[in-house]
Amino acid sequence: MKKTYNMEDRLVQFAGEIILYCNKLPNHNTGRYYSDQMVRSAGSSALNYGEAQGTVTEKDFINKMSLVLKELKETKVSLKILDYVKYGEEQKRKFLLQESQELAAISATMILNKKRSQK
């Protein structure tokens, strides 16, 4: 996947790559559970970012970005669990894990910067 530097596009690509990864997981209890969980949390991070762009106040922006960060962390933990049990395509799993960490770090920085600008 080509690296993009637009946050919205990057979150959309991440959610899409999660869907593609999950579509290849085995169709049994474990595969379905983690697929459902990650598709929801990765998709939610992109959707909440879109909402954050339309906020009127800095407080609302921080709140929405906090949800983005929460969902990215949830996706990251799911990927770590799947990595621990070596579930799914290894190269894709490692890439998604790294990408979730980078997106979470960027989101946290955006929140901190907005909080600093309020002071």
C-alpha positions in Angstrom: 0.0 0.0 0.0 1.3 3.4 -1.0 1.9 5.7 2.0 -0.3 8.8 1.9 0.1 11.9 4.1 -3.5 13.1 4.2 -5.0 11.9 7.5 -8.5 11.3 6.2 -7.2 9.4 3.2 -4.8 7.4 5.4 -7.6 6.4 7.8 -9.9 5.4 4.9 -7.1 3.3 3.4 -6.4 1.8 6.8 -10.1 0.8 7.2 -10.1 -0.6 3.7 -7.0 -2.6 4.3 -8.5 -4.0 7.5 -11.5 -5.1 5.5 -9.3 -6.8 2.9 -7.2 -8.5 5.7 -10.3 -9.7 7.5 -11.9 -11.1 4.4 -9.1 -13.6 4.2 -9.3 -14.8 7.9 -10.8 -18.2 8.4 -14.6 -18.3 8.7 -15.0 -19.7 12.2 -15.7 -18.3 15.6 -12.3 -16.7 16.2 -12.0 -15.3 12.6 -15.5 -13.9 12.6 -15.1 -12.4 16.1 -11.9 -10.5 15.3 -13.0 -9.6 11.8 -16.2 -8.0 13.1 -14.4 -6.2 15.9 -11.6 -4.8 13.7 -13.9 -3.8 10.8 -16.0 -1.8 13.3 -13.2 -0.1 15.1 -11.1 0.7 12.1 -14.1 2.0 10.2 -15.2 4.0 13.2 -11.8 5.7 13.4 -12.2 7.0 9.8 -15.8 8.0 10.3 -15.1 9.9 13.6 -12.2 11.7 11.9 -14.7 12.9 9.3 -16.9 14.1 12.0 -14.0 15.9 13.8 -13.4 17.9 10.6 -16.9 19.3 10.9 -16.8 20.4 14.5 -17.4 23.9 15.5 -15.5 24.1 18.8 -12.1 22.9 19.9 -13.7 20.9 22.7 -15.8 19.0 20.1 -12.8 18.4 18.0 -10.8 17.0 20.9 -13.8 14.8 21.8 -14.1 13.3 18.3 -10.4 12.9 18.0 -10.3 11.1 21.3 -12.8 8.6 19.8 -10.6 8.2 16.8 -7.7 7.4 19.1 -9.7 5.0 21.2 -10.9 3.1 18.1 -7.3 2.9 16.7 -6.0 1.5 20.0 -8.8 -1.1 20.0 -7.8 -2.1 16.4 -4.2 -2.2 17.4 -4.9 -4.6 20.4 -6.9 -6.9 18.2 -4.0 -7.0 15.7 -1.6 -7.7 18.5 -3.7 -10.6 19.6 -3.8 -12.0 16.1 -0.1 -11.4 15.8 0.5 -13.4 19.0 -1.4 -16.4 17.6 0.0 -15.9 14.1 -3.4 -15.5 12.6 -3.9 -14.3 9.0 -1.3 -13.2 6.5 1.9 -12.2 8.4 3.2 -9.4 6.2 -0.2 -7.7 6.0 -0.8 -8.2 9.8 2.6 -6.6 10.6 1.9 -3.7 8.2 -1.5 -3.0 9.7 -0.1 -3.2 13.3 2.6 -0.6 12.4 0.0 1.6 10.6 -2.4 1.5 13.6 0.5 2.6 15.9 1.5 5.4 13.6 -2.1 6.6 13.1 -2.7 6.5 16.9 0.5 8.6 17.5 -0.6 11.2 14.9 -4.1 11.3 16.5 -2.6 11.8 20.0 -0.4 14.6 18.7 -3.4 16.3 17.1 -5.3 16.2 20.4 -2.3 17.5 22.4 -1.7 20.3 19.9 -5.4 21.4 20.1 -5.3 21.3 23.9 -2.1 23.4 23.9 -3.8 26.0 21.6 -6.7 26.3 24.1 -4.4 27.6 26.8 
